[in-house]
Amino acid sequence: MKYYTYILECNDGTLYTGWTVDIDKRVLAHNGVGTKTGAKYTSARRPVKIVYQEECFGKSQAMKREIEIKKMTRVGKLGLINGNNHSIDL
């Protein structure tokens, strides 16, 4: 099974980070399509779009990576999104 850590950009410009096993299904859930199981944070900031994803080697790694990204500043997250891995700012 593949696991992913992802960053969404919300309609208000804020960023949301999470992990999942199915990126497409999770983005649909965040946008309220077919289910009401999206995050409370994103439900008030729809529509959301995926701006970053990375594959992880298991659930534990995906969850750890989610925490690492959540600790980053906005500038650090934008650097990650834009492919500037050298500017990871914790």
Backbone as numpy.savetxt, mean C-alpha at the origin, in Angstrom:
# Nx Ny Nz CAx CAy CAz Cx Cy Cz
2.23 -19.45 -2.33 1.38 -18.27 -2.33 2.27 -17.02 -2.33
1.88 -16.05 -3.13 2.63 -14.80 -3.19 2.01 -13.78 -2.23
2.87 -12.99 -1.64 2.44 -11.92 -0.73 3.01 -10.61 -1.26
2.25 -9.53 -1.07 2.66 -8.23 -1.57 2.49 -7.17 -0.50
3.38 -6.21 -0.52 3.21 -4.97 0.24 2.92 -3.90 -0.80
2.00 -3.00 -0.48 1.58 -2.02 -1.49 1.36 -0.65 -0.85
1.38 0.36 -1.72 1.02 1.73 -1.32 -0.08 2.19 -2.26
-1.13 2.75 -1.69 -2.22 3.34 -2.45 -2.15 4.85 -2.32
-2.55 5.52 -3.37 -2.76 6.97 -3.28 -4.26 7.19 -3.22
-4.69 7.89 -2.18 -6.11 8.17 -1.99 -6.52 9.41 -2.77
-7.81 9.59 -2.92 -8.36 10.72 -3.66 -7.90 12.07 -3.11
-7.62 12.13 -1.81 -7.18 13.39 -1.20 -5.66 13.56 -1.25
-4.95 12.64 -1.93 -3.50 12.76 -2.06 -2.71 12.06 -0.98
-3.37 11.53 0.05 -2.65 10.83 1.10 -2.26 9.43 0.63
-1.33 8.83 1.33 -0.84 7.50 0.98 -1.24 6.50 2.06
-1.60 5.30 1.62 -2.01 4.22 2.51 -1.16 3.00 2.18
-0.63 2.34 3.20 0.22 1.16 3.00 -0.44 -0.06 3.61
-0.35 -1.20 2.92 -0.90 -2.44 3.42 -0.21 -3.64 2.80
-0.71 -4.82 3.10 -0.19 -6.05 2.50 -1.36 -6.93 2.11
-1.12 -7.82 1.15 -2.19 -8.69 0.65 -1.60 -9.88 -0.11
-2.46 -10.81 -0.47 -2.06 -11.90 -1.35 -2.62 -11.69 -2.76
-3.53 -10.72 -2.93 -4.14 -10.45 -4.24 -4.32 -8.93 -4.39
-3.38 -8.32 -5.10 -3.38 -6.85 -5.26 -4.68 -6.36 -5.89
-5.08 -6.94 -7.02 -6.27 -6.46 -7.72 -7.53 -6.54 -6.85
-7.70 -7.66 -6.20 -8.87 -7.85 -5.34 -8.85 -6.86 -4.17
-7.66 -6.60 -3.61 -7.55 -5.70 -2.46 -7.86 -4.26 -2.86
-7.37 -3.83 -4.03 -7.66 -2.47 -4.49 -9.16 -2.31 -4.73
-9.78 -3.32 -5.32 -11.24 -3.26 -5.50 -11.94 -3.15 -4.15
-11.48 -3.90 -3.16 -12.09 -3.84 -1.83 -11.91 -2.44 -1.22
-10.72 -1.86 -1.37 -10.49 -0.50 -0.86 -11.42 0.50 -1.53
-11.77 0.22 -2.79 -12.67 1.11 -3.51 -14.14 0.74 -3.33
-14.41 -0.26 -2.50 -15.78 -0.62 -2.16 -16.50 -1.41 -3.24
-15.77 -2.01 -4.16 -16.39 -2.77 -5.24 -16.64 -4.21 -4.79
-17.90 -4.60 -4.76 -18.26 -5.97 -4.45 -18.14 -6.37 -2.99
-17.67 -5.47 -2.15 -17.48 -5.81 -0.75 -17.37 -4.52 0.06
-17.49 -4.64 1.33 -17.31 -3.49 2.22 -16.14 -3.73 3.15
-15.15 -4.50 2.71 -14.05 -4.87 3.59 -12.79 -4.05 3.36
-12.88 -2.93 2.68 -11.72 -2.06 2.56 -11.42 -1.42 3.90
-10.25 -0.85 4.02 -9.85 -0.21 5.27 -10.73 0.99 5.57
-10.96 1.24 6.84 -11.76 2.38 7.27 -11.15 3.68 6.73
-9.81 3.76 6.77 -9.12 4.97 6.30 -9.43 5.26 4.84
-9.37 4.24 4.00 -9.57 4.48 2.57 -11.05 4.63 2.19
-11.95 4.13 3.02 -13.37 4.19 2.67 -13.87 5.63 2.57
-13.23 6.53 3.27 -13.62 7.95 3.22 -12.78 8.74 2.21
-11.88 8.06 1.50 -10.94 8.75 0.60 -10.91 8.10 -0.78
-12.05 7.60 -1.20 -12.15 6.94 -2.50 -12.31 7.95 -3.62
-11.90 7.58 -4.82 -11.26 6.33 -5.20 -9.78 6.32 -4.85
-9.24 5.12 -4.71 -7.82 4.95 -4.46 -7.20 4.26 -5.67
-5.89 4.44 -5.84 -5.20 3.76 -6.92 -3.86 3.24 -6.41
-3.44 2.13 -6.96 -2.18 1.52 -6.57 -1.04 2.32 -7.20
-0.08 2.72 -6.38 1.07 3.47 -6.90 2.39 2.74 -6.67
2.37 1.69 -5.85 3.59 0.93 -5.57 3.22 -0.46 -5.06
3.98 -1.46 -5.50 3.83 -2.80 -4.96 5.16 -3.52 -5.03
5.39 -4.41 -4.08 6.57 -5.26 -4.13 6.18 -6.64 -3.63
6.75 -7.64 -4.28 6.48 -9.02 -3.88 7.38 -9.38 -2.70
6.83 -10.10 -1.75 7.56 -10.51 -0.56 7.60 -12.03 -0.49
8.53 -12.55 0.30 8.72 -13.99 0.42 8.00 -14.54 1.64
6.71 -14.32 1.71 5.91 -14.85 2.80 5.17 -13.75 3.55
4.21 -14.18 4.35 3.36 -13.26 5.11 4.17 -12.44 6.09
5.08 -13.07 6.79 5.88 -12.37 7.79 6.70 -11.24 7.16
7.33 -11.52 6.03 8.11 -10.48 5.37 7.22 -9.35 4.87
6.05 -9.69 4.33 5.12 -8.66 3.85 4.68 -7.75 4.99
4.39 -8.34 6.15 3.95 -7.55 7.29 5.09 -6.67 7.83
6.30 -7.22 7.86 7.45 -6.43 8.31 7.72 -5.27 7.36
7.61 -5.55 6.07 7.85 -4.48 5.09 6.78 -3.40 5.20
5.55 -3.79 5.45 4.47 -2.81 5.65 4.84 -1.87 6.80
5.32 -2.42 7.91 5.70 -1.61 9.06 6.86 -0.67 8.71
7.85 -1.19 7.98 8.98 -0.35 7.57 8.51 0.84 6.74
7.63 0.57 5.79 7.14 1.64 4.91 6.30 2.63 5.71
5.47 2.15 6.61 4.63 3.05 7.41 5.47 3.98 8.29
6.69 3.54 8.65 7.57 4.39 9.45 8.27 5.46 8.63
8.25 5.33 7.32 8.90 6.31 6.45 8.13 7.63 6.44
8.84 8.69 6.18 8.18 9.98 5.96 7.50 9.94 4.60
6.67 10.92 4.34 6.03 11.02 3.02 7.07 11.12 1.92
8.12 11.90 2.16 9.19 12.06 1.17 9.85 10.71 0.88
10.09 9.93 1.90 10.68 8.61 1.72 9.77 7.69 0.92
8.48 7.73 1.21 7.52 6.91 0.48 7.46 7.33 -0.99
7.46 8.63 -1.24 7.44 9.11 -2.62 8.71 8.69 -3.36
9.84 8.69 -2.68 11.09 8.22 -3.28 10.99 6.75 -3.65
10.39 5.95 -2.79 10.19 4.54 -3.06 9.27 4.36 -4.27
8.19 5.11 -4.30 7.22 5.04 -5.40 7.88 5.41 -6.72
8.74 6.43 -6.69 9.40 6.92 -7.90 10.65 6.13 -8.27
10.92 5.06 -7.52 12.05 4.19 -7.85 13.38 4.66 -7.34
13.40 5.66 -6.46 14.63 6.15 -5.88 14.87 5.42 -4.56
15.35 4.20 -4.65 15.55 3.38 -3.45 16.64 3.90 -2.54
17.45 4.84 -3.03 18.53 5.38 -2.21 18.03 6.43 -1.22
16.81 6.91 -1.39 16.31 7.95 -0.51 15.30 7.42 0.50
15.42 6.14 0.85 14.50 5.59 1.85 14.75 6.29 3.17
13.74 6.95 3.65 13.83 7.84 4.81 12.98 7.26 5.92
13.62 6.74 6.93 12.85 6.15 8.04 12.51 7.17 9.04
